């Protein structure tokens, strides 16, 4: 069964078969501004992941049926869920289980009994790291698209398909020597994409 509380700083899924832990963690995270749902077992948690799309999962290591190790492996093996940050909750304090958890893809650990303030700090850090990674991925995707567009325009300019007042400027003749083999064959590299985009003729074409 899933209980739900609301806020919007980030989305946290708690997976623990002990409802007392839900009662400790959910209010602390809610007070810090997170949206939280709690699940008592792995089967419900899988459907919750699909519906809720959490940023962070607080995952109990030792649960009946499918344990936290197995659940984490399945989560990280799926491209749709592998970006979810997993924080294991465990009373096991030995290094062997921590190494095993990290090998399964866990991002962090919190020890039982919980320090609610420590859990909130770790969740905050995990959300911030996930959001930063997502922004970098988006920027990388935008840059790749820009490179493709400018690569095509550069090739068109060099072949004369796009008219250029006064012919191809000395800038291109000079730049072709410095842009590397890709540019000399009609393409450019990412380092110079923004500079070329700023040129009036290219800016108009873009």
MOPE-V563031 format. One record per pair of residues at least 6 apart in sequence whose ideal C-beta (glycine too) atoms are under 7 Angstrom apart, sorted by the first residue. I is the first residue (numbers start at 1). J is the second residue. D is the distance in Angstrom with one decimal. If there is no record, write none. Layout:
i/j/d
I/J/D
I/J/D
This chain:
i/j/d
1/40/6.3
2/37/5.5
2/38/6.7
2/39/5.5
2/44/6.1
2/48/5.9
3/22/6.6
3/37/7.0
3/38/5.2
4/37/5.0
5/26/5.6
5/30/4.6
5/36/5.0
6/35/5.4
7/30/5.8
7/33/4.9
7/34/5.6
7/35/5.1
8/35/5.8
9/32/6.8
9/33/3.5
9/34/5.0
10/34/5.2
10/55/4.6
10/56/6.7
10/127/3.8
11/35/5.0
11/52/6.1
11/53/6.6
11/54/4.5
11/55/5.0
12/29/5.5
12/34/5.0
12/36/4.9
12/54/6.0
12/55/6.9
12/56/5.0
12/58/6.5
12/123/5.9
13/37/5.7
13/39/6.7
13/45/6.7
13/48/5.7
13/49/6.7
13/52/6.0
13/54/4.0
13/57/4.7
14/22/5.9
14/25/5.6
14/26/6.5
14/36/6.6
14/38/4.2
14/39/7.0
14/58/4.7
15/39/5.0
15/42/6.8
15/45/4.4
15/57/6.3
15/58/6.9
15/59/4.9
15/60/5.9
16/22/6.4
16/60/4.1
16/89/6.4
17/40/5.3
17/41/6.1
17/60/6.5
17/63/5.0
17/64/6.3
19/40/6.9
22/38/4.1
24/114/5.8
24/116/6.4
25/58/6.5
25/114/6.6
25/116/7.0
25/119/6.1
26/36/4.9
26/38/5.7
28/116/3.9
28/119/6.6
28/120/5.8
29/36/5.0
29/120/6.2
29/123/6.4
30/36/5.8
32/120/4.7
34/123/6.8
37/48/5.8
37/52/5.6
39/45/4.2
39/48/5.1
41/63/6.6
41/65/6.5
42/63/6.6
42/65/6.3
42/66/4.2
42/71/5.0
49/81/5.8
54/84/5.9
55/84/7.0
55/85/6.6
55/127/4.8
55/130/5.3
56/85/4.6
56/87/6.3
56/123/5.3
56/126/4.7
56/127/5.8
57/84/5.5
57/86/5.2
58/87/5.3
58/89/5.6
59/68/4.7
59/71/6.2
59/72/6.4
59/86/5.6
59/87/6.9
59/88/5.6
59/89/6.5
60/68/5.7
60/89/5.1
61/67/6.7
61/68/4.1
61/88/5.0
61/89/6.6
61/90/3.8
61/92/6.3
61/101/7.0
62/68/7.0
62/90/6.8
68/88/5.8
69/100/6.3
69/101/6.8
69/104/5.2
72/86/5.2
72/104/4.3
72/105/5.4
72/106/5.8
73/104/5.0
73/105/6.9
75/81/4.9
75/82/7.0
75/84/6.1
75/86/6.6
76/82/5.0
76/104/7.0
76/105/3.5
83/130/6.4
85/107/4.6
85/126/3.9
85/129/6.8
85/130/5.3
86/105/6.4
86/106/4.9
86/107/5.5
87/107/6.3
87/108/4.5
87/109/6.8
87/110/5.9
87/122/6.0
87/123/6.9
87/126/6.2
88/101/5.0
88/106/5.0
88/109/4.9
89/110/5.4
89/112/6.3
90/97/6.9
90/109/6.5
90/111/6.7
90/112/6.6
91/111/6.9
91/112/4.3
93/111/6.2
98/109/6.2
101/109/6.6
107/126/5.9
108/122/5.4
108/126/6.4
110/118/6.6
110/119/5.3
110/122/6.0
143/190/6.0
146/193/5.6
146/197/6.9
147/190/5.7
147/193/5.4
149/206/6.4
150/188/6.0
150/193/5.3
150/196/5.6
150/197/6.1
150/202/6.9
151/187/4.6
151/188/5.9
153/162/6.8
153/202/5.8
153/205/5.3
154/186/6.6
154/187/6.6
154/188/5.5
154/196/6.8
155/186/4.1
155/187/6.9
156/162/4.5
157/164/6.1
157/168/6.7
158/168/7.0
158/186/5.7
162/205/6.6
164/201/6.0
176/183/5.7
176/184/5.5
179/188/5.7
179/189/6.2
179/192/5.8
180/189/5.8
182/188/6.7
182/189/5.8
183/189/6.7
188/196/6.2
196/202/5.7
197/203/6.4
197/206/6.3
